[in-house]
Amino acid sequence: MKAGTAQKMILNMLSTGAMTRLGYVYGNLMVNLHTKNKKLTERGVGILENATGLDRRTAGKLLAVAGGRVPVAMVMAKAGVRRAAAVAALKQSKGQVRKAITLAIP
């Protein structure tokens, strides 16, 4: 039991470090989430609520406009741009959300 717990902790640290280095983390939230079902959609709306300060309804609409892609919705909300500009900024920043927000700000 103890060895399994230690192994799980190490794997969690490695995956968190990898996600952080890839730029998929915004604050303390892993935002690289693509909504494929209702549960993930609700999680994505919650992430948008926490990161952007939007209310639940607005966050849900924004996520729908972003095609269910939380990183795109995050860039749209933080930079105040349309979907195409958010996608272009994410592509230019190689998926790094914080850098994409900076690039997308008009």
BAMI-770998 format. One record per atom (N, C-alpha, C, O): residue in three letters; y, z, x. Coordinates in steps of 0.2 Angstrom, whole numbers, plus 5000, padded with zeros to 4 digits. Each point is the difference from the previous one (the first is absolute). Layout:
N
{'Ala', {Y, Z, X}}
...
This chain:
106
{'Met', {4994, 5000, 5004}}
{'Met', {5006, 5000, 4996}}
{'Met', {5006, 5000, 5004}}
{'Met', {5005, 4996, 4999}}
{'Lys', {4996, 5008, 5006}}
{'Lys', {5006, 5000, 5005}}
{'Lys', {5001, 4994, 5004}}
{'Lys', {5005, 4998, 5000}}
{'Ala', {4989, 4999, 5002}}
{'Ala', {5001, 4994, 5004}}
{'Ala', {5003, 4994, 4995}}
{'Ala', {5004, 4996, 5002}}
{'Gly', {4993, 5004, 4992}}
{'Gly', {5002, 4995, 4995}}
{'Gly', {5007, 5001, 4998}}
{'Gly', {5004, 4995, 5000}}
{'Thr', {4999, 5011, 5000}}
{'Thr', {5007, 5001, 4998}}
{'Thr', {5004, 4998, 5006}}
{'Thr', {5005, 4997, 4999}}
{'Ala', {4993, 5004, 5007}}
{'Ala', {5004, 4998, 5006}}
{'Ala', {5000, 4993, 5000}}
{'Ala', {5006, 4997, 5002}}
{'Gln', {4989, 5000, 4997}}
{'Gln', {5000, 4992, 5000}}
{'Gln', {5004, 4997, 4995}}
{'Gln', {5004, 4995, 5001}}
{'Lys', {4996, 5008, 4993}}
{'Lys', {5004, 4998, 4995}}
{'Lys', {5008, 5000, 5001}}
{'Lys', {5004, 4996, 4999}}
{'Met', {4998, 5010, 5004}}
{'Met', {5007, 5001, 5002}}
{'Met', {5002, 4995, 5006}}
{'Met', {5005, 4998, 4999}}
{'Ile', {4990, 5001, 5005}}
{'Ile', {5002, 4995, 5006}}
{'Ile', {5001, 4993, 4997}}
{'Ile', {5005, 4996, 5002}}
{'Leu', {4990, 5002, 4993}}
{'Leu', {5001, 4993, 4997}}
{'Leu', {5006, 5000, 4996}}
{'Leu', {5004, 4995, 5000}}
{'Asn', {4998, 5010, 4997}}
{'Asn', {5006, 5000, 4996}}
{'Asn', {5007, 4999, 5004}}
{'Asn', {5004, 4997, 4999}}
{'Met', {4995, 5007, 5007}}
{'Met', {5006, 4999, 5005}}
{'Met', {5001, 4993, 5003}}
{'Met', {5005, 4998, 5000}}
{'Leu', {4989, 4999, 5001}}
{'Leu', {5000, 4993, 5003}}
{'Leu', {5002, 4995, 4995}}
{'Leu', {5004, 4996, 5001}}
{'Ser', {4994, 5005, 4993}}
{'Ser', {5002, 4995, 4995}}
{'Ser', {5008, 5001, 4998}}
{'Ser', {5003, 4995, 4999}}
{'Thr', {4999, 5011, 5001}}
{'Thr', {5007, 5002, 4998}}
{'Thr', {5004, 4997, 5006}}
{'Thr', {5006, 4997, 4999}}
{'Gly', {4992, 5004, 5007}}
{'Gly', {5004, 4997, 5006}}
{'Gly', {5000, 4993, 5000}}
{'Gly', {5005, 4997, 5002}}
{'Ala', {4990, 5000, 4996}}
{'Ala', {4999, 4992, 5000}}
{'Ala', {5005, 4998, 4994}}
{'Ala', {5004, 4995, 5002}}
{'Met', {4996, 5008, 4993}}
{'Met', {5005, 4998, 4994}}
{'Met', {5007, 5001, 5002}}
{'Met', {5004, 4995, 4999}}
{'Thr', {4997, 5010, 5005}}
{'Thr', {5007, 5001, 5002}}
{'Thr', {5002, 4995, 5005}}
{'Thr', {5006, 4997, 4999}}
{'Arg', {4990, 5001, 5006}}
{'Arg', {5002, 4995, 5005}}
{'Arg', {5001, 4993, 4997}}
{'Arg', {5004, 4996, 5002}}
{'Leu', {4992, 5003, 4992}}
{'Leu', {5001, 4993, 4997}}
{'Leu', {5006, 5000, 4996}}
{'Leu', {5002, 4995, 4997}}
{'Gly', {5001, 5011, 5002}}
{'Gly', {5006, 5000, 4996}}
{'Gly', {4999, 5000, 4992}}
{'Gly', {5004, 4999, 4996}}
{'Tyr', {4990, 5004, 5002}}
{'Tyr', {4998, 5000, 4993}}
{'Tyr', {5002, 5007, 4997}}
{'Tyr', {4998, 5001, 4995}}
{'Val', {5006, 5003, 5009}}
{'Val', {5002, 5007, 4998}}
{'Val', {5007, 5000, 4999}}
{'Val', {5004, 4997, 5004}}
{'Tyr', {4998, 5006, 4990}}
{'Tyr', {5008, 5001, 4999}}
{'Tyr', {5000, 5007, 4999}}
{'Tyr', {4998, 5003, 4994}}
{'Gly', {5006, 5001, 5010}}
{'Gly', {5000, 5007, 4999}}
{'Gly', {4993, 5003, 5001}}
{'Gly', {4997, 4999, 5005}}
{'Asn', {5001, 5005, 4990}}
{'Asn', {4993, 5002, 5000}}
{'Asn', {4996, 4997, 4996}}
{'Asn', {4994, 5003, 4998}}
{'Leu', {5007, 4991, 5000}}
{'Leu', {4996, 4996, 4995}}
{'Leu', {4997, 4994, 5003}}
{'Leu', {5004, 4996, 5003}}
{'Met', {4990, 5002, 4996}}
{'Met', {4997, 4994, 5002}}
{'Met', {5001, 4995, 4995}}
{'Met', {4997, 5000, 4994}}
{'Val', {5008, 4995, 5007}}
{'Val', {5002, 4996, 4995}}
{'Val', {4997, 4993, 4999}}
{'Val', {5001, 4996, 4996}}
{'Asn', {4994, 5003, 5009}}
{'Asn', {4997, 4993, 5000}}
{'Asn', {4994, 5001, 4995}}
{'Asn', {4994, 5000, 5002}}
{'Leu', {5008, 4999, 4992}}
{'Leu', {4995, 5001, 4994}}
{'Leu', {5001, 4994, 4996}}
{'Leu', {5005, 4998, 4998}}
{'His', {4989, 4998, 5001}}
{'His', {5000, 4995, 4995}}
{'His', {4996, 5002, 4994}}
{'His', {4994, 5001, 5000}}
{'Thr', {5010, 4999, 4994}}
{'Thr', {4997, 5002, 4994}}
{'Thr', {4995, 4996, 4997}}
{'Thr', {5001, 4994, 4999}}
{'Lys', {4992, 5008, 5001}}
{'Lys', {4995, 4996, 4997}}
{'Lys', {4997, 5002, 4994}}
{'Lys', {4996, 4997, 4996}}
{'Asn', {5006, 5010, 5002}}
{'Asn', {4998, 5002, 4994}}
{'Asn', {5005, 5005, 4997}}
{'Asn', {5005, 5001, 5003}}
{'Lys', {4993, 5002, 4991}}
{'Lys', {5005, 5005, 4997}}
{'Lys', {5002, 5006, 5005}}
{'Lys', {5006, 5002, 5000}}
{'Lys', {4989, 5001, 5003}}
{'Lys', {5001, 5006, 5004}}
{'Lys', {5004, 4998, 5006}}
{'Lys', {5005, 5004, 5001}}
{'Leu', {4994, 4990, 5002}}
{'Leu', {5004, 4999, 5006}}
{'Leu', {5007, 4998, 4998}}
{'Leu', {5005, 5001, 5003}}
{'Thr', {4996, 4996, 4991}}
{'Thr', {5007, 4998, 4997}}
{'Thr', {5003, 5007, 4999}}
{'Thr', {5006, 5000, 5001}}
{'Glu', {4991, 5005, 4996}}
{'Glu', {5004, 5006, 4999}}
{'Glu', {5002, 5003, 5006}}
{'Glu', {5005, 5003, 5001}}
{'Arg', {4990, 4997, 5004}}
{'Arg', {5002, 5003, 5007}}
{'Arg', {5006, 4996, 5003}}
{'Arg', {5004, 5003, 5003}}
{'Gly', {4996, 4990, 4996}}
{'Gly', {5006, 4996, 5003}}
{'Gly', {5006, 5002, 4996}}
{'Gly', {5005, 5001, 5004}}
{'Val', {4995, 5000, 4990}}
{'Val', {5006, 5002, 4996}}
{'Val', {5002, 5007, 5003}}
{'Val', {5006, 5001, 5001}}
{'Gly', {4990, 5004, 5000}}
{'Gly', {5001, 5006, 5003}}
{'Gly', {5003, 5000, 5006}}
{'Gly', {5005, 5003, 5002}}
{'Ile', {4993, 4992, 5003}}
{'Ile', {5003, 5000, 5006}}
{'Ile', {5007, 4997, 5000}}
{'Ile', {5004, 5002, 5003}}
{'Leu', {4997, 4993, 4993}}
{'Leu', {5007, 4997, 4999}}
{'Leu', {5004, 5006, 4997}}
{'Leu', {5006, 5000, 5002}}
{'Glu', {4992, 5004, 4993}}
{'Glu', {5004, 5005, 4998}}
{'Glu', {5002, 5005, 5005}}
{'Glu', {5006, 5001, 5001}}
{'Asn', {4990, 5001, 5003}}
{'Asn', {5001, 5005, 5006}}
{'Asn', {5005, 4997, 5005}}
{'Asn', {5004, 5003, 5002}}
{'Ala', {4994, 4991, 5000}}
{'Ala', {5004, 4997, 5006}}
{'Ala', {5007, 4997, 4998}}
{'Ala', {5004, 5000, 5004}}
{'Thr', {4997, 4998, 4990}}
{'Thr', {5006, 4997, 4998}}
{'Thr', {5004, 5004, 4995}}
{'Thr', {5006, 4998, 4999}}
{'Gly', {4991, 5007, 4998}}
{'Gly', {5004, 5004, 4995}}
{'Gly', {5001, 4996, 4993}}
{'Gly', {5003, 5003, 4996}}
{'Leu', {4993, 4992, 5003}}
{'Leu', {5000, 4997, 4994}}
{'Leu', {4996, 5004, 4994}}
{'Leu', {4996, 5003, 5002}}
{'Asp', {5006, 4996, 4992}}
{'Asp', {4996, 5003, 4995}}
{'Asp', {4993, 4996, 4999}}
{'Asp', {5000, 4994, 5002}}
{'Arg', {4996, 5009, 4994}}
{'Arg', {4993, 4997, 5000}}
{'Arg', {5000, 4993, 4997}}
{'Arg', {4997, 4995, 5002}}
{'Arg', {5007, 5004, 4992}}
{'Arg', {5000, 4994, 4997}}
{'Arg', {5003, 4994, 5004}}
{'Arg', {4997, 4995, 5001}}
{'Thr', {5008, 5007, 5003}}
{'Thr', {5004, 4995, 5004}}
{'Thr', {4995, 4998, 5006}}
{'Thr', {5000, 4994, 5002}}
{'Ala', {4997, 5011, 5001}}
{'Ala', {4995, 4999, 5005}}
{'Ala', {4994, 4995, 4998}}
{'Ala', {4998, 4996, 5004}}
{'Gly', {5000, 5006, 4990}}
{'Gly', {4994, 4995, 4997}}
{'Gly', {5003, 4993, 4999}}
{'Gly', {4996, 4996, 5002}}
{'Lys', {5010, 5003, 4996}}
{'Lys', {5002, 4993, 4999}}
{'Lys', {5001, 4997, 5007}}
{'Lys', {4998, 4994, 5001}}
{'Leu', {5005, 5010, 5003}}
{'Leu', {5001, 4997, 5007}}
{'Leu', {4993, 4998, 5003}}
{'Leu', {5000, 4995, 5004}}
{'Leu', {4995, 5009, 4996}}
{'Leu', {4994, 4999, 5003}}
{'Leu', {4997, 4993, 4996}}
{'Leu', {4997, 4996, 5004}}
{'Ala', {5004, 5003, 4990}}
{'Ala', {4997, 4994, 4996}}
{'Ala', {5004, 4994, 5003}}
{'Ala', {4997, 4995, 5001}}
{'Val', {5010, 5006, 5000}}
{'Val', {5003, 4994, 5003}}
{'Val', {4998, 4998, 5007}}
{'Val', {5000, 4994, 5002}}
{'Ala', {4998, 5011, 5001}}
{'Ala', {4998, 4999, 5007}}
{'Ala', {4993, 4998, 5001}}
{'Ala', {4997, 4999, 5005}}
{'Gly', {5000, 5000, 4989}}
{'Gly', {4993, 4997, 5000}}
{'Gly', {4995, 5005, 5002}}
{'Gly', {4994, 4999, 5002}}
{'Gly', {5007, 5008, 4996}}
{'Gly', {4996, 5005, 5002}}
{'Gly', {4999, 5002, 5007}}
{'Gly', {4996, 5004, 5002}}
{'Arg', {5009, 4994, 5002}}
{'Arg', {5000, 5001, 5007}}
{'Arg', {5005, 5005, 5002}}
{'Arg', {5006, 4999, 4999}}
{'Val', {4992, 5007, 5002}}
{'Val', {5005, 5006, 5001}}
{'Val', {5005, 4999, 5006}}
{'Val', {5006, 5001, 4999}}
{'Pro', {4991, 4996, 5007}}
{'Pro', {5005, 4999, 5005}}
{'Pro', {5006, 4995, 4998}}
{'Pro', {5006, 5001, 5002}}
{'Val', {4992, 4994, 4994}}
{'Val', {5005, 4995, 4998}}
{'Val', {5005, 5004, 4995}}
{'Val', {5006, 4999, 5001}}
{'Ala', {4991, 5005, 4994}}
{'Ala', {5005, 5004, 4996}}
{'Ala', {5004, 5004, 5004}}
{'Ala', {5006, 5001, 4998}}
{'Met', {4991, 5002, 5007}}
{'Met', {5004, 5005, 5004}}
{'Met', {5006, 4997, 5003}}
{'Met', {5006, 5002, 5000}}
{'Val', {4993, 4992, 5003}}
{'Val', {5006, 4996, 5003}}
{'Val', {5005, 4998, 4995}}
{'Val', {5006, 5000, 5001}}
{'Met', {4991, 4998, 4993}}
{'Met', {5005, 4998, 4995}}
{'Met', {5004, 5005, 4998}}
{'Met', {5006, 4999, 4999}}
{'Ala', {4991, 5007, 5000}}
{'Ala', {5004, 5006, 4997}}
{'Ala', {5005, 5003, 5006}}
{'Ala', {5006, 5001, 4998}}
{'Lys', {4992, 4999, 5008}}
{'Lys', {5004, 5003, 5005}}
{'Lys', {5005, 4996, 5003}}
{'Lys', {5006, 5002, 5001}}
{'Ala', {4993, 4991, 4999}}
{'Ala', {5005, 4995, 5002}}
{'Ala', {5004, 4997, 4995}}
{'Ala', {5005, 4997, 5001}}
{'Gly', {4993, 5004, 4993}}
{'Gly', {5003, 4996, 4994}}
{'Gly', {5000, 4993, 5000}}
{'Gly', {5005, 4996, 4999}}
{'Val', {4989, 5001, 5003}}
{'Val', {4999, 4993, 5000}}
{'Val', {4994, 4998, 4995}}
{'Val', {4997, 5004, 4997}}
{'Arg', {5003, 4989, 5002}}
{'Arg', {4995, 4997, 4996}}
{'Arg', {4993, 5000, 5004}}
{'Arg', {5000, 5001, 5006}}
{'Arg', {4995, 4997, 4990}}
{'Arg', {4993, 5000, 5003}}
{'Arg', {4999, 4996, 5006}}
{'Arg', {4997, 5001, 5005}}
{'Ala', {5006, 4993, 4994}}
{'Ala', {5000, 4995, 5006}}
{'Ala', {5002, 5002, 5006}}
{'Ala', {4998, 4999, 5005}}
{'Ala', {5008, 5005, 4995}}
{'Ala', {5003, 5002, 5006}}
{'Ala', {4996, 5006, 5002}}
{'Ala', {5000, 5001, 5007}}
{'Ala', {4997, 5003, 4989}}
{'Ala', {4996, 5006, 5002}}
{'Ala', {4994, 4997, 5004}}
{'Ala', {4998, 5003, 5005}}
{'Val', {4999, 4992, 4992}}
{'Val', {4994, 4997, 5003}}
{'Val', {5001, 4997, 5007}}
{'Val', {4997, 5001, 5004}}
{'Ala', {5009, 4996, 4996}}
{'Ala', {5002, 4997, 5006}}
{'Ala', {5001, 5005, 5006}}
{'Ala', {4999, 4999, 5006}}
{'Ala', {5005, 5006, 4992}}
{'Ala', {5001, 5006, 5005}}
{'Ala', {4994, 5003, 5002}}
{'Ala', {4999, 5002, 5006}}
{'Leu', {4996, 4999, 4989}}
{'Leu', {4994, 5003, 5002}}
{'Leu', {4996, 4996, 5005}}
{'Leu', {4997, 5002, 5005}}
{'Lys', {5003, 4991, 4994}}
{'Lys', {4997, 4995, 5004}}
{'Lys', {5003, 5000, 5007}}
{'Lys', {4996, 5000, 5005}}
{'Gln', {5011, 5000, 4995}}
{'Gln', {5003, 5000, 5007}}
{'Gln', {4999, 5007, 5004}}
{'Gln', {5000, 5000, 5006}}
{'Ser', {4999, 5005, 4990}}
{'Ser', {4999, 5007, 5003}}
{'Ser', {4993, 5001, 5001}}
{'Ser', {4998, 5006, 5003}}
{'Lys', {4997, 4989, 4996}}
{'Lys', {4993, 5001, 5001}}
{'Lys', {4997, 5006, 4996}}
{'Lys', {4996, 5003, 5002}}
{'Gly', {5007, 4998, 4992}}
{'Gly', {4998, 5005, 4995}}
{'Gly', {5002, 5007, 5001}}
{'Gly', {4998, 5004, 4996}}
{'Gln', {5007, 4997, 5009}}
{'Gln', {5003, 5006, 5001}}
{'Gln', {5005, 5002, 4995}}
{'Gln', {5006, 4996, 5000}}
{'Val', {4993, 5008, 4995}}
{'Val', {5004, 5001, 4994}}
{'Val', {5007, 5002, 5002}}
{'Val', {5005, 4998, 4998}}
{'Arg', {4996, 5007, 5007}}
{'Arg', {5007, 5003, 5002}}
{'Arg', {5004, 4994, 5003}}
{'Arg', {5006, 5000, 4999}}
{'Lys', {4991, 4996, 5005}}
{'Lys', {5003, 4995, 5004}}
{'Lys', {5002, 4995, 4995}}
{'Lys', {5005, 4997, 5000}}
{'Ala', {4991, 5001, 4995}}
{'Ala', {5001, 4995, 4995}}
{'Ala', {5006, 5002, 4995}}
{'Ala', {5004, 4996, 4999}}
{'Ile', {4996, 5010, 5000}}
{'Ile', {5006, 5003, 4996}}
{'Ile', {5007, 4998, 5004}}
{'Ile', {5005, 4998, 4997}}
{'Thr', {4995, 5004, 5009}}
{'Thr', {5006, 4999, 5004}}
{'Thr', {5001, 4992, 5001}}
{'Thr', {5006, 4999, 4999}}
{'Leu', {4989, 4997, 5001}}
{'Leu', {5001, 4993, 5001}}
{'Leu', {5003, 4997, 4993}}
{'Leu', {5004, 4995, 5000}}
{'Ala', {4993, 5008, 4995}}
{'Ala', {5002, 4997, 4993}}
{'Ala', {5007, 5002, 4998}}
{'Ala', {5002, 4996, 4995}}
{'Ile', {5001, 5009, 5007}}
{'Ile', {5006, 5002, 4998}}
{'Ile', {5005, 4995, 5001}}
{'Ile', {5001, 4998, 5006}}
{'Pro', {5003, 5000, 4988}}
{'Pro', {5005, 4994, 5001}}
{'Pro', {5006, 5002, 5004}}
{'Pro', {5004, 4996, 5001}}
